Amino acid sequence: MSSDKVIFRAVADRGRCCGYGLCASICPEVYKLDGDGLVYFDDDKVPPELEEAAREGAEACPAEAIWLEEIQS
């Protein structure tokens, strides 16, 4: 049995981002908007305590431009 904890990283396809900003309004700790209103991350690793909000922010994206991927810690 592995003791590695599953953590997530946020991924964005900035070419699909339309700048709606719903992700950043739901989870501003993970999702940031640049000067053009496009999503970016200061750090793409999602802290465990923000996983639920980050997932909600990704699911709220009308362009389906962001998602979470599992990574090992």
C-alpha angles and dihedrals in degrees: 000000000000122000092205113122118222112238130173138230125205118238127194133191096209090188089066096041111111096185099247089144096212091129092055093046090054099040112012091165090070106022119059129179123222126215090281092050094253122140123255137157132234085203122004094209110101114220110233092242090057097045095100094048091044090052091049090050092051092047091050092060107112091201093049087229097142135052142156125251127197118244131173119248 
